Amino acid sequence: MKKLINKKDVLFIGGVLLIAFAFFAWQHFSIGEPEEGSRIFAEITIHGQLVYIAYLDEGYDREFVLPEHPGVRFAIQDGRIAFESADCPDQVCILMGWQGVSGWAACLPNGILFIVHGAATDIDIISQCCTDPSLAVAVK
């Protein structure tokens, strides 16, 4: 009597399953382009209250102010956002520079914070906070 499955069949089926699993893992865990329909946006809050959502679509560069606080000007360029000018005394918000996905910046004297959200990556905000060496703080 002949066997239904021999050693070559088992190796072939195992190889196909291994390739399928590898493809699934690559699709599921790889960081790449955002899914169709997802957008990158910044939530802007004043004293903890959401006042504006700014979409950071590339090719739609602009500057704007919020009616609630006209002394602070924002700029959007190349899918990133930054404080362009502010009426605060220390200007630290301007020094925070351009922020993309998972970035954030704050103008503490004015109580304004923006956090950038989107599907481009799942990087933690904390891991991005001190990528600019000029903003690093020495701890003694």
Backbone torsions as a table, in degrees:
resi	resn	phi	psi	omega
1	MET	NA	137.0	-177.0
2	LYS	-89.3	139.3	177.8
3	LYS	-71.8	145.2	177.2
4	LEU	-73.0	-38.0	-178.4
5	ILE	-127.5	125.1	177.0
6	ASN	-106.6	-176.3	-174.9
7	LYS	-62.6	-38.1	179.2
8	LYS	-65.5	-38.6	178.2
9	ASP	-64.1	-42.2	179.5
10	VAL	-63.7	-44.0	178.2
11	LEU	-63.4	-41.1	179.3
12	PHE	-63.6	-48.2	-179.9
13	ILE	-63.9	-41.5	177.5
14	GLY	-62.1	-41.2	177.9
15	GLY	-64.0	-43.2	178.2
16	VAL	-62.8	-43.5	178.7
17	LEU	-64.4	-39.0	178.5
18	LEU	-64.1	-43.3	177.8
19	ILE	-64.2	-42.2	178.5
20	ALA	-63.0	-43.2	178.8
21	PHE	-64.1	-43.0	179.3
22	ALA	-62.2	-42.4	178.0
23	PHE	-62.8	-45.4	179.1
24	PHE	-60.9	-45.2	-179.2
25	ALA	-63.6	-41.6	179.1
26	TRP	-62.3	-44.6	179.3
27	GLN	-65.4	-38.7	-174.0
28	HIS	-78.5	-37.9	-172.0
29	PHE	-105.1	-7.6	-178.1
30	SER	-77.1	146.5	176.0
31	ILE	-98.7	125.2	-178.4
32	GLY	-152.5	-146.3	-179.5
33	GLU	-66.7	148.3	177.4
34	PRO	-65.0	154.3	179.1
35	GLU	-65.3	156.1	179.2
36	GLU	-56.9	131.3	177.2
37	GLY	91.7	-9.5	179.4
38	SER	-85.2	151.1	-178.3
39	ARG	-133.7	153.4	174.3
40	ILE	-96.1	132.9	-177.3
41	PHE	-147.0	159.7	176.9
42	ALA	-116.1	130.2	172.7
43	GLU	-93.1	122.7	-179.2
44	ILE	-107.5	125.0	-179.7
45	THR	-120.3	149.2	172.0
46	ILE	-122.0	120.0	-177.3
47	HIS	50.4	42.0	175.4
48	GLY	84.1	-4.4	179.9
49	GLN	-101.4	125.5	177.5
50	LEU	-65.0	122.0	-178.9
51	VAL	-116.4	-19.9	-176.2
52	TYR	-161.0	144.8	171.4
53	ILE	-117.4	119.9	-179.0
54	ALA	-106.5	120.4	176.7
55	TYR	-82.8	133.1	-173.9
56	LEU	-102.4	40.8	-178.6
57	ASP	-61.2	130.6	178.6
58	GLU	-67.2	145.1	-178.1
59	GLY	87.2	1.0	179.2
60	TYR	-127.2	59.2	-178.1
61	ASP	-72.5	142.9	-178.6
62	ARG	-164.8	168.4	172.6
63	GLU	-124.7	148.8	179.4
64	PHE	-157.7	160.8	172.4
65	VAL	-123.8	157.6	176.5
66	LEU	-93.6	136.6	177.9
67	PRO	-58.6	-30.3	-179.4
68	GLU	-70.6	-23.0	-179.0
69	HIS	-151.3	79.9	-175.4
70	PRO	-69.0	-8.5	179.3
71	GLY	-79.6	-4.1	-179.6
72	VAL	-118.3	125.4	-179.0
73	ARG	-112.6	133.6	177.8
74	PHE	-106.3	153.7	174.1
75	ALA	-130.9	140.2	175.6
76	ILE	-121.1	129.0	-179.3
77	GLN	-154.5	132.4	176.1
78	ASP	53.5	40.1	177.3
79	GLY	75.9	18.0	179.0
80	ARG	-130.3	163.7	-179.3
81	ILE	-133.3	150.9	178.5
82	ALA	-152.3	157.6	166.7
83	PHE	-75.1	122.5	179.1
84	GLU	-89.7	-41.8	175.7
85	SER	-150.8	156.4	-179.8
86	ALA	-152.7	150.8	179.9
87	ASP	-93.0	23.2	179.1
88	CYS	-89.4	156.9	-176.1
89	PRO	-73.7	-30.3	-172.0
90	ASP	-93.8	-22.3	177.2
91	GLN	60.7	21.1	178.1
92	VAL	-64.1	-34.6	-179.9
93	CYS	-59.9	-36.8	178.2
94	ILE	-67.1	-40.3	-178.3
95	LEU	-67.4	-19.0	179.3
96	MET	-67.7	-19.9	171.6
97	GLY	73.6	-160.8	-176.2
98	TRP	-78.6	136.7	-179.1
99	GLN	-123.5	133.6	175.5
100	GLY	-110.4	-150.6	-177.3
101	VAL	-55.6	134.2	-178.7
102	SER	66.7	15.0	177.2
103	GLY	-93.6	168.3	177.7
104	TRP	-157.2	159.8	173.8
105	ALA	-154.2	154.7	-177.1
106	ALA	-140.7	144.8	170.1
107	CYS	-112.8	90.9	-172.7
108	LEU	-63.2	-41.7	179.5
109	PRO	-59.5	-31.3	179.5
110	ASN	-95.0	-6.4	179.5
111	GLY	71.1	27.5	-177.0
112	ILE	-106.4	133.4	179.3
113	LEU	-136.0	137.6	167.2
114	PHE	-125.9	142.4	176.8
115	ILE	-127.0	129.6	-178.4
116	VAL	-93.0	130.2	178.9
117	HIS	-121.7	155.8	176.1
118	GLY	169.0	175.9	-174.3
119	ALA	-100.4	7.8	-175.7
120	ALA	-67.1	-40.2	176.5
121	THR	-148.1	170.0	176.7
122	ASP	-114.2	36.0	-178.7
123	ILE	-70.2	138.7	179.0
124	ASP	-72.8	138.8	179.8
125	ILE	-58.2	-40.0	-177.0
126	ILE	-63.2	-36.3	-179.2
127	SER	-69.9	-14.7	-179.0
128	GLN	-101.4	-3.0	-168.0
129	CYS	-67.6	-31.8	-174.8
130	CYS	-124.4	45.1	178.3
131	THR	-77.6	-18.3	177.1
132	ASP	-92.2	113.0	-176.6
133	PRO	-59.6	-25.2	-179.5
134	SER	-69.3	-17.7	179.9
135	LEU	-97.4	-1.2	-177.7
136	ALA	-68.6	145.9	-179.4
137	VAL	-114.8	129.5	177.7
138	ALA	-77.6	133.0	178.8
139	VAL	-107.5	127.9	-179.7
140	LYS	-101.9	NA	NA
